[in-house]
């Protein structure tokens, strides 16, 4: 009889790659295609991860990213597909329960994730440090049965900080003063979004914990690192798999300068007054 908010978290799909029961061999690893960027691995930390893989010194019992062989990539991807299907089935049970309770017509259901995974992109597994599209793009589905319509796909830029603002707006609740993020349904999309990462520990290919700031627009991605001698810049329109790092390319100087200015202005806008 009262309004409610319920958050359900599923640990999968995630490593260890161990979907249970029927999900273990639901997908055939021999039918898995490797990502288009699998062999693009020129960045210094990726080279270090490949070297560690060949020497057998890469730790695979923690959350640090690691390089994989073709066979490992196909096996892990197949197992991950099994985990994804397992979550799909679980969400189906949740939706059925809402229907059984008579709540389906008055409940907004949101599906999202906290991060992605390399899943073979650039020959890597897991996450952290390198902000390729596979790690920073997350699923976001918003279902409101009060507004029945054909499903729409919106390519506006959005960020995880927008989720709470959107929920509060839909519920008619005033957000606290200074909340970051925007109402995804009643605001103009931003020119760019910021991704921030401050690592807590050393990882292969680095001699210190990393601090990375990434700017993403609809057409480009730039990542800057503290105290490293390399950075990243990709033209996503021409290079969606992020295989050509343009950061030091003189021909990309105009794009680099534009991205630097947008990053600075965006970070200013995110600072508390």
FILOKOL-144764 format. One record per residue (C-alpha): residue in three letters; x, y, z. Coordinates in steps of 0.05 Angstrom, whole numbers, padded with zeros to 5 digits, always signed. Layout:
// residues N
ALAXYZ
...
// end
This chain:
// residues 273
UNK+00000+00000+00000
UNK+00061+00046+00004
UNK+00111+00068-00049
UNK+00174+00026-00049
UNK+00244+00025-00077
UNK+00279-00042-00084
UNK+00350-00053-00109
UNK+00372-00123-00128
UNK+00445-00137-00143
UNK+00472-00197-00180
UNK+00547-00212-00176
UNK+00547-00245-00245
UNK+00567-00238-00300
UNK+00635-00232-00267
UNK+00696-00273-00253
UNK+00707-00328-00231
UNK+00674-00352-00295
UNK+00633-00408-00265
UNK+00560-00408-00285
UNK+00524-00465-00250
UNK+00486-00525-00277
UNK+00456-00520-00346
UNK+00488-00452-00358
UNK+00559-00482-00356
UNK+00557-00511-00426
UNK+00499-00473-00455
UNK+00544-00439-00506
UNK+00596-00472-00550
UNK+00665-00439-00545
UNK+00682-00464-00615
UNK+00627-00418-00643
UNK+00653-00356-00608
UNK+00683-00301-00652
UNK+00741-00261-00623
UNK+00732-00186-00618
UNK+00758-00145-00677
UNK+00809-00112-00632
UNK+00837-00177-00602
UNK+00906-00169-00634
UNK+00911-00093-00623
UNK+00956-00089-00562
UNK+01009-00036-00572
UNK+00998+00002-00507
UNK+01054-00008-00455
UNK+01011-00042-00401
UNK+00981-00090-00451
UNK+01050-00110-00475
UNK+01069-00121-00402
UNK+01008-00165-00391
UNK+01023-00206-00453
UNK+01095-00216-00429
UNK+01070-00238-00360
UNK+01021-00286-00393
UNK+01076-00319-00434
UNK+01121-00324-00373
UNK+01065-00349-00328
UNK+01075-00293-00278
UNK+01007-00259-00286
UNK+00962-00264-00224
UNK+00894-00291-00242
UNK+00864-00298-00173
UNK+00846-00225-00163
UNK+00812-00167-00198
UNK+00871-00144-00239
UNK+00864-00147-00315
UNK+00905-00200-00352
UNK+00920-00221-00424
UNK+00891-00285-00453
UNK+00903-00333-00509
UNK+00852-00344-00565
UNK+00828-00408-00533
UNK+00821-00376-00464
UNK+00783-00317-00493
UNK+00733-00361-00529
UNK+00722-00405-00467
UNK+00712-00346-00421
UNK+00665-00311-00469
UNK+00622-00374-00476
UNK+00619-00381-00400
UNK+00601-00308-00393
UNK+00544-00316-00442
UNK+00519-00371-00396
UNK+00521-00324-00336
UNK+00484-00270-00376
UNK+00429-00320-00393
UNK+00425-00340-00319
UNK+00414-00267-00300
UNK+00362-00259-00356
UNK+00323-00318-00326
UNK+00328-00288-00256
UNK+00301-00221-00279
UNK+00245-00258-00314
UNK+00225-00287-00246
UNK+00227-00217-00215
UNK+00181-00190-00270
UNK+00133-00248-00261
UNK+00131-00236-00186
UNK+00113-00163-00197
UNK+00057-00186-00243
UNK+00032-00238-00193
UNK+00029-00184-00139
UNK-00009-00137-00183
UNK+00048-00086-00182
UNK+00073-00092-00254
UNK+00029-00035-00280
UNK+00054+00015-00228
UNK+00127-00002-00220
UNK+00186+00025-00259
UNK+00239-00028-00272
UNK+00311-00007-00286
UNK+00366-00054-00309
UNK+00438-00030-00309
UNK+00509-00049-00288
UNK+00567-00016-00252
UNK+00618-00030-00307
UNK+00632-00071-00368
UNK+00689-00119-00384
UNK+00744-00124-00435
UNK+00718-00194-00453
UNK+00774-00204-00503
UNK+00779-00133-00528
UNK+00852-00120-00542
UNK+00868-00190-00517
UNK+00848-00174-00445
UNK+00800-00198-00392
UNK+00767-00163-00332
UNK+00769-00087-00324
UNK+00807-00027-00294
UNK+00860+00021-00320
UNK+00843+00022-00394
UNK+00777+00057-00410
UNK+00759+00020-00473
UNK+00686+00022-00494
UNK+00675-00049-00469
UNK+00690-00028-00397
UNK+00658+00041-00394
UNK+00594+00028-00433
UNK+00541-00005-00390
UNK+00471-00030-00405
UNK+00415+00016-00383
UNK+00342-00005-00393
UNK+00284+00036-00365
UNK+00216+00004-00368
UNK+00153+00042-00347
UNK+00088+00005-00362
UNK+00049+00069-00351
UNK+00079+00094-00416
UNK+00069+00037-00464
UNK+00107+00049-00528
UNK+00150+00013-00578
UNK+00219+00004-00548
UNK+00266+00062-00564
UNK+00341+00064-00566
UNK+00370+00131-00546
UNK+00442+00147-00562
UNK+00447+00210-00519
UNK+00506+00211-00471
UNK+00488+00188-00401
UNK+00526+00171-00338
UNK+00514+00131-00275
UNK+00506+00196-00236
UNK+00443+00209-00276
UNK+00406+00148-00250
UNK+00388+00175-00181
UNK+00367+00243-00208
UNK+00321+00209-00258
UNK+00290+00163-00206
UNK+00276+00221-00159
UNK+00245+00262-00215
UNK+00199+00206-00237
UNK+00178+00196-00164
UNK+00164+00270-00155
UNK+00216+00277-00100
UNK+00260+00338-00095
UNK+00334+00321-00099
UNK+00382+00347-00048
UNK+00417+00413-00062
UNK+00480+00401-00102
UNK+00462+00332-00130
UNK+00502+00314-00191
UNK+00472+00283-00252
UNK+00411+00301-00294
UNK+00340+00276-00305
UNK+00349+00234-00368
UNK+00278+00249-00390
UNK+00272+00323-00379
UNK+00340+00354-00395
UNK+00387+00365-00453
UNK+00443+00314-00462
UNK+00513+00339-00445
UNK+00568+00350-00495
UNK+00612+00301-00457
UNK+00617+00257-00396
UNK+00675+00245-00348
UNK+00700+00177-00324
UNK+00746+00179-00263
UNK+00790+00123-00237
UNK+00838+00123-00179
UNK+00867+00053-00170
UNK+00884+00027-00102
UNK+00941-00020-00119
UNK+00996-00035-00168
UNK+00978-00074-00231
UNK+01019-00106-00285
UNK+01052-00054-00330
UNK+01053+00002-00279
UNK+01101+00021-00223
UNK+01049+00061-00183
UNK+00974+00062-00171
UNK+00941+00097-00229
UNK+00900+00161-00233
UNK+00861+00167-00298
UNK+00811+00218-00324
UNK+00773+00202-00387
UNK+00729+00247-00430
UNK+00677+00215-00475
UNK+00637+00251-00529
UNK+00593+00220-00581
UNK+00651+00218-00629
UNK+00716+00213-00589
UNK+00748+00188-00525
UNK+00809+00216-00490
UNK+00844+00189-00428
UNK+00897+00227-00389
UNK+00942+00195-00336
UNK+00979+00225-00279
UNK+01055+00217-00282
UNK+01057+00172-00343
UNK+01090+00188-00410
UNK+01032+00164-00453
UNK+00958+00181-00460
UNK+00902+00161-00506
UNK+00858+00194-00559
UNK+00810+00158-00606
UNK+00764+00181-00661
UNK+00705+00136-00647
UNK+00670+00153-00712
UNK+00728+00127-00755
UNK+00756+00078-00705
UNK+00701+00048-00661
UNK+00746-00009-00637
UNK+00797+00041-00611
UNK+00857+00012-00647
UNK+00890+00077-00670
UNK+00916+00120-00613
UNK+00919+00191-00640
UNK+00943+00227-00578
UNK+01013+00242-00606
UNK+00991+00247-00679
UNK+01003+00318-00704
UNK+00944+00309-00752
UNK+00898+00301-00692
UNK+00923+00363-00655
UNK+00858+00401-00666
UNK+00816+00344-00638
UNK+00864+00337-00579
UNK+00860+00411-00563
UNK+00784+00411-00567
UNK+00779+00350-00522
UNK+00826+00382-00471
UNK+00783+00444-00467
UNK+00718+00405-00461
UNK+00748+00361-00406
UNK+00770+00423-00367
UNK+00702+00456-00373
UNK+00665+00392-00355
UNK+00707+00380-00293
UNK+00695+00452-00271
UNK+00621+00440-00277
UNK+00626+00378-00233
UNK+00662+00413-00176
UNK+00620+00432-00115
UNK+00611+00506-00108
// end
